[in-house]
Amino acid sequence: MSAGDVSGMRQIKFVDTTIRDGQASLWAMNMRTSHMLPAMPHLDAAGFDSMEFIATGSRLKKFVRHLKENPWDWINKGAEVATRTPLRWHGPIDGPSMSGQVPPEVGELLIAKAAERGIRYTRTGNNWNDFSSMGFQLDRFARLGMTPVVNLMYSVSPRHTDEYFVTKAKQVAMLRPFRLCFKDVGGLLTPERARELLPKVMRAAGDIPWEFHGHCTNGLGPLNAIEAVRAGMEYVHTAVPPLANANSQPSVYSLARNLRELGYDAAVDEEVLRPATAHFEFIAKRERFQIGAPYEYDERLYRHQVPGGMISNLRYQLRQAGAADRLDEVLEETARVRAEFGYPIMVTPLSQIVGSQAAINVIVGERYGQVTDRAIDYALGRHGGDEALDAMDPDVRDRILDRPRARELAIERPPPPTLAELRQRYGHGVSDEDLILMAIVGDDAIDVVGRANDVRTQVATDRPLVQLIRELAERDHHRFVSIRRDGFSLTMRKGVSHGTHP
């Protein structure tokens, strides 16, 4: 069924997360530009309200340090293909949430360059739902050419009561953003809780439209999305299989089908998306990436609240330390550390700070006998300011800070470099795009700067040999091709004019 108005039905629109949160949740951000491009025309044609396209900070570093690619290839070529559907940036302009202290001028230049390429929407927020200075950030986005959607992030703890969320909804609504997004980053929401809480926060925010972004970590994401629609939310975030379900968002196919069964107009054309699914399934099998499938419900999630994708990292850390059999202990300790840290919402980078410290506590055998630099920064108020410090257990905070390393880190850091200083450092002939990468990623970016537009063609079929033969037959710059492998032999000769030899 294709998108469009259906008389008498409330229309629900879809925000696609496949190539942003979907691949971050399931493929550890290992999707390459050449993986994305063949699917983009199908994603673009399906009638999505918008597509989440790329995130700042850690995603840019992943491109450079691990994939050895220039992220401007992703940005430039993806934006060229997406001619129908608005693209979204994801994340703040600068600060710790950008995966490092990004200079404000660099963050602004990055957003401005993205806006120049037609990426005109962003979804942003604060890890503590602290909206006291959010107005300044929204003004900056608007000045740079981007329209922001603001997250209200959900969590479960003694702090996160109905009154807490209603108060936060009122505060963020005063900023009059384009839209609000109820974000269940940990997959902790239940249908019963959604029916109780969502109408309250929506009433508190007045007439501002709402989106719903929920993960399927505990198998409840599709049901929660339906409850969000029943509560009156008009926009739901989904992903295209195989990058749906598991730790990702609900499948657009199943959610659209179920909403129609319930009498809603689901404004998306699923048939247009089938080739994208086939392409990503081929990539997943070839690269041995995870194929998303629904998870079973696990009550333990509500105690430790470790995001699903992070559990694999904890397993790796424990194996390296010779403690592979102690994961359950670490998860229990994570719940204790989170409580002592004041119940931060388990979202990047806070979940990593809490989980890593819990692992160290278990491995060392003494709680807070050793602490990470990021735990020290947390205790210094650099990951949440006064709200984090007020919520943190004062005895734990004192214990973390009572060590020489904490006194070293407490020294006031120098201000970040200005754009003028960065240009002096890297040379005035460096492009804005390369300057941004070097400022955010560091010297590692030297290997990829100046190499934009270097994207290998990606075979987009489950029959790659057939496609290869077809493409070779259509090209004119060769006359003889021989392929030999594992008992297989193929020879192709093109006709030649009299007097020449192959």
C-alpha positions in Angstrom: 0.0 0.0 0.0 1.4 3.4 -1.0 1.5 6.6 1.1 -1.3 9.1 0.8 -4.3 10.5 2.5 -7.1 8.0 3.3 -10.4 9.6 4.2 -11.5 9.2 7.8 -8.1 7.8 9.0 -5.5 9.6 11.1 -2.3 9.6 9.1 0.9 8.4 10.8 4.2 9.3 9.3 7.5 7.5 9.6 11.0 8.7 10.4 13.6 6.3 9.0 16.6 5.4 11.2 18.1 2.5 9.1 21.4 4.1 8.1 21.9 6.0 11.4 20.6 4.4 14.6 19.8 1.1 12.9 23.3 0.4 11.8 24.8 2.0 15.0 22.7 -0.4 17.1 23.3 -3.6 15.1 26.4 -3.1 12.9 28.5 -1.1 15.4 28.6 1.8 12.9 30.5 -0.4 10.4 28.2 0.6 7.4 30.4 2.0 4.7 29.5 4.6 2.2 29.5 2.0 -0.5 27.0 -0.1 1.6 24.6 2.8 2.0 24.5 4.3 -1.5 22.7 1.4 -3.4 19.9 1.5 -0.8 19.5 5.2 -0.7 17.2 5.6 -3.8 14.8 3.1 -2.4 14.8 4.7 1.1 14.3 8.1 -0.5 11.3 7.0 -2.6 9.3 5.3 0.2 7.5 8.4 1.5 9.3 8.8 4.8 8.7 12.1 6.7 12.5 12.3 7.0 15.6 10.1 7.2 18.2 10.2 10.0 21.3 10.3 8.0 24.4 10.7 10.1 25.5 11.5 13.6 28.4 13.7 14.8 31.3 12.9 17.0 31.9 9.2 17.3 30.5 8.4 13.8 33.0 10.7 12.2 35.8 9.1 14.2 34.6 5.7 13.2 34.8 6.6 9.5 38.3 7.8 9.8 40.0 5.5 12.4 38.3 2.2 11.6 36.8 2.3 8.2 39.6 4.4 6.7 37.0 6.5 4.8 36.3 10.2 4.5 32.9 10.9 6.0 32.3 13.7 3.5 31.9 11.0 0.9 28.9 9.7 2.9 27.5 13.2 3.4 28.1 14.4 -0.2 27.0 11.4 -2.1 24.1 10.5 0.1 22.7 14.0 0.0 23.0 14.0 -3.8 20.9 10.9 -4.1 18.2 11.9 -1.5 16.1 14.3 -3.6 12.7 13.6 -2.1 13.1 13.0 1.6 14.5 15.5 4.1 17.7 14.3 5.7 18.5 14.7 9.4 21.7 15.3 11.3 21.8 13.8 14.8 23.5 15.3 17.8 24.6 18.5 19.4 26.8 21.2 17.9 29.7 20.8 20.2 30.7 19.5 23.7 31.3 16.1 25.4 28.4 14.5 23.5 30.3 15.1 20.3 32.7 12.4 21.5 35.3 14.9 22.8 35.4 18.6 23.6 34.8 20.0 20.1 35.6 23.7 19.7 32.4 25.7 19.4 33.5 27.3 16.1 34.3 23.9 14.6 30.9 22.5 15.6 29.2 25.4 14.0 31.2 25.1 10.8 30.3 21.4 10.7 26.6 22.1 11.0 26.8 24.9 8.4 28.5 22.7 5.9 25.9 20.0 6.4 23.1 22.5 5.9 24.8 23.7 2.7 24.3 20.1 1.4 20.6 20.2 2.1 20.6 18.5 5.6 18.2 20.9 7.2 16.8 19.0 10.2 18.4 17.7 13.4 17.4 15.8 16.5 19.2 16.8 19.6 18.8 16.9 23.4 20.6 16.8 26.7 21.6 13.6 28.5 20.1 14.8 31.8 17.0 16.4 30.2 18.5 19.7 31.3 16.8 22.3 29.1 18.1 25.3 31.1 20.5 26.3 28.3 18.9 24.5 25.4 17.4 27.7 24.0 20.9 29.0 23.1 21.6 25.8 21.2 18.3 25.9 19.3 19.1 29.5 18.3 22.5 28.4 17.0 20.9 25.6 15.0 18.4 28.0 13.5 21.1 30.5 12.6 23.1 27.8 10.9 20.2 26.7 8.8 18.9 23.6 10.7 15.5 23.0 12.3 15.8 21.1 15.6 13.6 18.3 17.1 14.3 18.1 20.8 14.4 14.8 22.8 12.7 14.1 26.1 14.6 11.0 27.2 13.0 8.3 29.2 14.5 6.3 32.0 13.6 4.2 35.0 14.7 5.1 38.5 13.4 6.6 41.7 14.2 10.0 40.2 12.2 9.4 37.0 8.7 9.8 38.2 5.6 11.1 36.3 6.1 14.4 38.0 9.7 14.5 36.7 8.7 13.9 33.1 5.8 16.3 33.2 8.0 19.1 34.6 10.6 18.4 31.9 8.0 18.4 29.2 6.8 21.8 30.4 10.3 23.2 30.4 11.2 22.0 26.9 7.9 23.1 25.5 8.6 26.7 26.6 11.4 26.7 24.0 8.8 26.1 21.2 10.8 23.6 19.2 9.7 22.4 15.8 8.8 19.0 17.3 9.5 17.0 20.5 10.6 13.4 20.5 9.9 11.0 23.3 13.1 8.9 23.3 13.2 5.5 24.9 17.0 5.0 24.4 17.2 1.9 26.6 14.1 0.1 25.4 12.8 0.3 29.0 9.3 1.6 28.3 6.4 -0.9 28.6 2.9 -0.6 26.9 1.3 -0.1 30.4 3.8 2.6 31.3 3.3 4.2 27.9 -0.5 4.4 28.3 0.0 6.0 31.7 2.8 8.5 31.0 2.6 9.6 27.3 -0.7 11.4 27.5 0.6 13.4 30.6 3.7 14.6 28.9 1.8 15.5 25.7 -0.7 17.5 27.6 2.1 19.3 29.5 3.7 20.3 26.2 0.6 21.8 24.6 0.2 21.8 20.9 3.8 20.9 19.9 3.9 17.8 17.6 5.5 14.6 19.0 7.7 11.9 17.6 8.3 8.5 19.2 11.8 6.9 19.2 12.0 3.6 20.9 14.5 0.7 20.9 13.4 -2.9 20.9 16.0 -4.0 23.4 13.4 -5.8 25.5 11.1 -6.9 22.7 8.5 -4.2 23.5 9.4 -1.5 20.9 6.6 -2.3 18.4 4.0 -2.3 21.1 5.2 0.9 22.6 5.1 2.6 19.2 1.5 1.6 18.8 0.7 3.0 22.3 2.4 6.2 21.3 0.2 6.5 18.2 -2.9 5.8 20.3 -1.8 8.6 22.7 -1.8 11.0 19.8 1.8 11.0 18.5 1.9 11.6 14.7 5.5 10.4 13.9 7.1 7.1 14.7 10.7 6.1 14.2 11.3 2.8 12.4 14.0 0.9 10.5 14.1 -1.3 7.4 15.0 -4.9 8.1 17.6 -6.4 8.6 18.5 -3.3 10.5 15.3 -3.3 12.6 14.4 -5.1 15.9 17.0 -6.4 18.3 18.6 -3.3 19.8 17.3 -1.1 16.9 13.9 0.4 16.2 10.8 -1.5 15.1 10.5 -2.8 11.6 8.7 -0.4 9.3 7.0 -3.4 7.6 5.3 -4.8 10.7 4.5 -1.5 12.3 2.9 -0.1 9.2 0.8 -3.3 8.7 -0.4 -3.3 12.4 -1.3 0.4 12.3 -3.4 -0.2 9.2 -5.1 -3.1 11.0 -5.9 -0.7 13.8 -7.5 1.8 11.4 -4.6 4.3 10.8 -3.2 5.5 7.5 0.4 4.4 7.5 2.1 6.9 5.1 4.9 4.7 3.7 5.3 2.5 0.6 6.8 -0.7 1.8 7.1 -2.3 -1.6 9.5 0.4 -2.7 11.7 -0.6 0.3 12.0 -4.3 -0.6 15.2 -3.9 -2.7 16.8 -2.0 0.2 16.1 -4.9 2.5 17.5 -7.4 -0.1 20.6 -5.2 -0.4 21.3 -4.9 3.3 20.7 -8.6 3.8 23.3 -9.3 1.2 25.8 -7.0 2.9 25.0 -8.5 6.4 25.7 -12.0 5.2 28.8 -11.1 3.2 30.3 -8.9 6.0 29.0 -11.2 8.8 27.0 -8.3 10.4 24.1 -8.9 12.7 20.7 -9.5 11.2 18.1 -7.9 13.4 15.5 -10.2 15.0 13.1 -9.6 17.9 14.5 -10.2 21.4 12.9 -12.0 24.2 11.8 -10.0 27.3 14.4 -9.9 30.0 13.4 -8.5 33.4 17.1 -8.0 34.4 17.3 -5.1 31.9 15.4 -2.9 34.4 18.1 -3.4 37.0 21.3 -2.7 35.1 19.9 -0.8 32.1 23.0 -1.4 30.0 22.2 -0.8 26.3 22.3 -4.1 24.4 25.1 -3.0 22.1 27.2 -2.1 25.1 27.0 -5.6 26.6 29.2 -7.0 23.8 31.8 -4.4 24.6 31.7 -5.4 28.3 32.2 -9.1 27.3 35.2 -8.1 25.3 36.7 -6.1 28.2 36.2 -9.0 30.5 37.8 -11.5 28.1 40.8 -9.3 27.8 41.1 -9.2 31.6 40.6 -13.0 32.0 37.2 -12.6 33.6 34.9 -13.7 30.8 32.7 -15.5 33.3 31.9 -12.5 35.4 29.5 -10.6 33.2 26.5 -11.1 35.5 28.5 -9.6 38.4 29.4 -6.6 36.3 25.8 -6.0 35.3 24.8 -6.2 39.0 27.6 -3.8 39.9 26.5 -1.5 37.1 23.1 -1.1 38.8 24.9 -0.1 42.0 27.3 2.4 40.3 24.4 4.0 38.4 22.5 4.5 41.7 25.6 6.1 43.3 26.2 8.3 40.3 22.6 9.7 40.7 20.7 7.5 38.2 22.0 9.0 34.9 20.1 8.0 31.8 22.1 5.2 30.3 22.9 6.9 27.0 26.3 7.6 25.4 28.7 8.6 27.0 27.0 8.2 30.4 26.3 4.5 30.0 30.0 3.8 29.0 31.2 5.8 32.1 29.0 3.8 34.5 29.6 0.4 32.8 33.3 0.7 32.5 33.6 1.8 36.2 31.5 -1.2 37.2 33.7 -3.6 35.3 36.8 -2.1 37.0 35.2 -2.5 40.4 34.6 -6.2 39.7 37.9 -7.0 38.2 40.0 -5.1 40.8 37.9 -6.5 43.6 37.8 -3.1 45.4 35.0 -0.7 44.7 36.5 2.6 43.4 40.0 1.4 44.2 40.8 2.3 40.6 38.7 4.8 38.6 38.7 5.9 35.0 39.5 9.5 33.9 35.9 9.8 32.6 34.6 8.8 36.0 36.7 11.6 37.5 35.4 14.0 34.9 31.9 12.9 35.9 32.6 13.6 39.6 33.9 17.0 38.6 30.6 17.8 37.0 31.8 17.7 33.4 29.0 15.3 32.3 25.9 16.9 33.6 26.9 20.0 35.6 25.1 20.8 38.8 22.2 18.4 38.1 24.6 15.4 38.0 26.5 16.6 41.1 23.4 17.2 43.1 22.2 13.6 42.4 25.5 11.9 43.0 26.3 10.1 46.3 28.6 12.6 48.1 30.7 9.8 49.7 31.3 8.1 46.4 32.2 11.5 44.8 34.7 12.3 47.6 36.3 8.8 47.2 36.7 9.3 43.4 38.2 12.7 43.8 40.5 11.8 46.7 43.5 10.8 44.5 46.4 12.5 42.7 45.0 11.8 39.3 41.8 13.6 40.2 43.7 16.6 41.3 45.6 16.7 38.0 42.3 16.5 36.0 40.7 19.2 38.2 43.1 21.8 36.9 41.2 24.2 34.6 41.6 23.1 31.0 42.8 25.7 28.5 40.1 27.0 26.2 39.6 25.1 22.9 41.4 26.5 19.9 39.7 29.0 17.7 39.2 28.5 13.9 42.0 31.0 13.3 44.4 29.0 15.5 43.4 25.7 13.8 44.0 27.2 10.3 47.4 28.4 11.5 48.1 24.8 12.8 46.9 22.9 9.7 47.6 25.5 7.0 45.5 28.1 5.4 45.1 26.1 2.2 43.2 23.3 4.0 39.5 23.1 3.1 36.8 23.7 5.7 35.8 20.0 5.5 39.3 18.7 6.1 39.8 21.2 8.9 36.7 20.0 10.6 37.9 16.3 10.4 41.4 17.2 11.8 39.9 19.2 14.6 37.5 16.5 15.7 39.4 13.3 14.9 43.0 14.6 15.3 46.1 13.5 13.3 44.4 10.2 12.3 42.4 12.2 9.8 45.5 13.0 7.8 45.2 9.6 6.1 41.8 10.5 4.6 41.7 14.2 4.1 41.7 15.3 0.5 40.3 11.9 -0.5 36.7 12.8 -0.8 34.8 11.2 -3.7 36.9 8.0 -3.4 34.0 5.5 -3.1 34.1 2.0 -4.4 31.1 0.7 -6.3 29.2 -1.7 -4.1 27.7 -4.8 -5.7 24.0 -4.6 -4.8 22.8 -8.1 -5.4 22.8 -11.6 -4.0 24.1 -12.8 -7.4 27.4 -10.8 -7.6 29.0 -12.9 -10.4 25.9 -12.4 -12.7 26.1 -8.7 -12.1 29.9 -8.6 -12.7 29.5 -10.5 -16.0 26.7 -8.2 -17.1 28.7 -5.0 -16.3 31.8 -6.4 -18.1 29.8 -7.2 -21.2 28.5 -3.6 -21.3 31.8 -1.9 -21.0 33.9 -1.0 -24.1 37.5 -0.6 -22.7 38.4 -4.3 -22.8 38.2 -7.1 -25.3 39.2 -10.2 -23.4 38.2 -11.2 -19.8 39.2 -14.5 -18.1 37.9 -15.5 -14.6 39.2 -18.6 -12.9 38.5 -19.7 -9.4 37.9 -23.0 -7.5 37.3 -25.1 -10.5 35.3 -22.4 -12.3 36.5 -20.9 -15.6 34.9 -18.2 -17.7 36.4 -16.6 -20.8 34.7 -13.6 -22.6 35.9 -12.3 -26.0 34.5 -9.3 -27.8 34.4 -9.1 -31.6 37.4 -7.4 -33.1 38.0 -5.8 -36.5 39.9 -7.6 -39.3 43.6 -7.6 -38.8 43.7 -7.3 -35.1 44.4 -10.0 -32.6 42.8 -10.5 -29.1 
